[in-house]
Amino acid sequence: GTVLGEDPVDVDLGEIAAGASVTISFEVEIANPVPAGTGGIVNQGTVTSDQLPAVLTDDPDLGGDADPTETTIAAAPVLVTEKTDALVDDADGNGVPSPGDVLEYTLRIFNNGNTSATGVALEDATPEHTSMVPGSATTDRGTVDSEDPLAVTIGEIAGGMDQVTVTFQVTIDSPIAAGVMAV
C-alpha cells in the first residue's frame, strides 16, 4: 500500500484479493504530561472500499464488533519537595547563623509525574527557637493563607517538572536557650 498521510493515518491498500489480509502498523507517542484524569488512549480506524460500506476497526480483546482499541496508561503525579536555608541577615556579622540572625527558607515543590497534581497545599511549622518574620512568606503560585504556622494553598502543579517556589524568613531567638546548637 501507499501511505497518504500520517495524522490521521491514511493508507491506500489498492486491491486485496479474496481471502487475503493486510496488516497496517503504526506507532504513537503518548504526550508527557498527559491531561489530569487521563486513564487511557482510545483509537479506532475506518476501512473503506468501492464495494462495501465503511467498516470500523475492532479490538479483538473486547466482545462485540467495531470496538475501539483501548490502551490503559499509568498517569500519576509525583511530588518532590526540596527545602534549603540561607543566612540573609547576619546581625552580629560573624558569617554563621547565630541568635538574632535571620534565615530564609526556600521550598521548591516539583511535579515529576506525567499528570497534574491538584489540590496541592503546603504546611510548615515555624522552627523551634525562631520566630516568623511578619510578611516574609511568599509563593509564586497560589496564596499564603497564614504565616505561623505557614499554610499555602497552591492548587494545581502540572506534570512534567512544573514547580512552585515558597519562601519565608525566621529570626533566631536571642537569647537562645542554653545547649541549643541547631534550629
C-alpha positions as CSV (number, residue, x, y, z in Angstrom):
1,G,0.0,0.0,0.0
2,T,0.8,3.7,-0.1
3,V,0.9,5.9,2.9
4,L,-1.1,9.0,2.0
5,G,-1.0,10.7,5.4
6,E,0.2,10.3,9.0
7,D,-2.1,12.4,11.0
8,P,-4.6,10.9,10.7
9,V,-3.0,7.7,9.4
10,D,-4.2,7.2,5.8
11,V,-3.1,4.2,3.7
12,D,-4.3,3.3,0.2
13,L,-4.1,-0.5,0.0
14,G,-5.1,-0.9,-3.6
15,E,-6.8,-4.2,-4.4
16,I,-6.9,-7.0,-1.8
17,A,-7.5,-10.5,-3.2
18,A,-10.4,-12.6,-1.8
19,G,-9.3,-14.4,1.4
20,A,-6.2,-12.2,1.8
21,S,-5.5,-9.9,4.7
22,V,-3.4,-6.8,5.2
23,T,-1.7,-5.6,8.4
24,I,-1.1,-1.9,9.0
25,S,1.1,-0.9,12.0
26,F,2.0,2.5,13.3
27,E,3.4,3.9,16.5
28,V,2.2,6.9,18.5
29,E,4.0,8.8,21.3
30,I,1.9,9.5,24.4
31,A,2.1,13.1,25.4
32,N,4.1,13.9,28.6
33,P,2.5,15.2,30.7
34,V,-1.0,13.9,30.0
35,P,-4.1,15.9,31.0
36,A,-5.4,15.2,34.5
37,G,-7.8,12.4,34.6
38,T,-6.5,10.6,31.5
39,G,-6.5,6.9,32.1
40,G,-6.1,5.6,28.6
41,I,-5.7,6.0,24.9
42,V,-8.6,5.1,22.6
43,N,-8.1,4.6,18.9
44,Q,-10.4,3.4,16.1
45,G,-10.0,3.4,12.3
46,T,-12.2,3.1,9.4
47,V,-11.8,0.8,6.3
48,T,-13.5,1.8,3.1
49,S,-13.8,0.2,-0.3
50,D,-15.7,0.8,-3.6
51,Q,-17.9,-2.3,-3.0
52,L,-18.8,-2.1,0.7
53,P,-19.9,0.5,3.3
54,A,-17.3,1.8,5.7
55,V,-16.2,-0.7,8.4
56,L,-14.9,0.3,11.8
57,T,-11.8,-1.4,13.2
58,D,-12.4,-3.8,16.0
59,D,-10.4,-4.6,19.2
60,P,-10.4,-8.4,19.3
61,D,-9.9,-8.4,23.1
62,L,-13.3,-6.9,23.6
63,G,-16.6,-8.6,22.9
64,G,-18.8,-7.4,20.0
65,D,-18.0,-5.8,16.7
66,A,-16.4,-2.4,15.9
67,D,-15.0,-1.8,19.4
68,P,-12.3,0.9,19.6
69,T,-8.8,-0.3,20.8
70,E,-8.2,0.9,24.3
71,T,-4.8,1.1,26.0
72,T,-4.6,1.8,29.7
73,I,-1.8,4.1,30.7
74,A,-0.2,4.8,34.0
75,A,-0.7,8.5,34.8
76,A,0.1,9.9,38.2
77,P,1.6,13.0,39.8
78,V,4.9,12.6,41.7
79,L,5.6,15.4,44.1
80,V,9.1,16.1,45.3
81,T,9.9,18.9,47.8
82,E,13.3,20.4,48.4
83,K,13.9,22.8,51.4
84,T,17.0,24.9,51.7
85,D,18.0,27.6,54.1
86,A,20.3,30.7,53.8
87,L,21.6,33.3,56.2
88,V,20.0,36.6,54.9
89,D,20.6,39.0,57.8
90,D,23.8,38.4,59.8
91,A,23.1,40.7,62.8
92,D,26.4,40.1,64.5
93,G,28.5,39.9,61.3
94,N,30.2,36.6,62.2
95,G,29.2,34.8,59.0
96,V,27.3,31.9,60.6
97,P,23.7,31.6,61.9
98,S,23.5,32.8,65.5
99,P,21.0,34.4,67.9
100,G,19.3,37.4,66.4
101,D,20.2,36.5,62.7
102,V,17.6,36.0,60.0
103,L,17.3,32.8,58.0
104,E,15.4,32.4,54.8
105,Y,13.9,29.0,53.9
106,T,13.1,28.2,50.3
107,L,10.8,25.3,49.4
108,R,10.6,24.1,45.8
109,I,7.8,21.7,45.1
110,F,8.3,19.8,41.8
111,N,5.8,17.5,40.0
112,N,8.0,14.9,38.3
113,G,4.9,12.8,37.3
114,N,3.2,12.7,34.0
115,T,-0.1,14.3,35.0
116,S,-1.2,17.2,37.2
117,A,-1.3,17.2,41.0
118,T,-4.4,19.1,42.1
119,G,-5.5,20.4,45.4
120,V,-1.8,20.9,46.5
121,A,-1.3,22.7,49.8
122,L,1.8,23.2,51.9
123,E,2.0,23.4,55.7
124,D,5.3,24.1,57.6
125,A,5.6,24.8,61.3
126,T,7.9,27.7,62.4
127,P,11.2,26.0,63.5
128,E,11.8,25.8,67.3
129,H,13.9,28.6,68.8
130,T,12.8,31.0,66.0
131,S,10.0,33.4,65.2
132,M,8.5,34.1,61.8
133,V,9.4,37.5,60.2
134,P,6.0,39.0,59.6
135,G,5.1,39.5,55.9
136,S,8.1,37.4,54.7
137,A,6.1,34.4,53.4
138,T,5.8,34.4,49.6
139,T,4.7,31.9,46.9
140,D,4.9,32.2,43.1
141,R,1.6,30.3,42.8
142,G,-1.5,30.2,45.0
143,T,-2.0,32.1,48.2
144,V,-0.3,32.3,51.6
145,D,-3.2,31.6,54.0
146,S,-1.2,32.0,57.2
147,E,2.4,32.6,58.3
148,D,2.6,31.0,61.8
149,P,2.3,28.2,61.1
150,L,2.9,28.6,57.4
151,A,0.0,27.5,55.3
152,V,-0.1,27.9,51.5
153,T,-2.8,26.9,49.1
154,I,-1.1,26.1,45.8
155,G,-3.8,24.4,43.7
156,E,-2.5,22.6,40.6
157,I,1.1,21.7,39.7
158,A,1.3,20.4,36.2
159,G,3.2,17.2,35.4
160,G,6.5,17.2,33.5
161,M,8.7,19.0,36.1
162,D,6.4,22.0,36.8
163,Q,7.5,23.7,40.1
164,V,6.3,26.1,42.7
165,T,8.6,28.1,45.0
166,V,7.6,29.2,48.5
167,T,9.9,31.3,50.8
168,F,9.7,32.5,54.4
169,Q,12.1,34.1,56.9
170,V,12.6,33.5,60.6
171,T,14.7,35.2,63.3
172,I,16.7,33.0,65.6
173,D,15.8,33.6,69.2
174,S,18.1,35.9,71.1
175,P,18.9,35.0,73.7
176,I,18.6,31.3,72.8
177,A,18.2,28.5,75.3
178,A,21.4,27.0,76.7
179,G,22.6,23.9,74.8
180,V,20.7,24.7,71.5
181,M,23.0,24.0,68.6
182,A,20.6,23.9,65.7
183,V,17.3,25.4,64.6
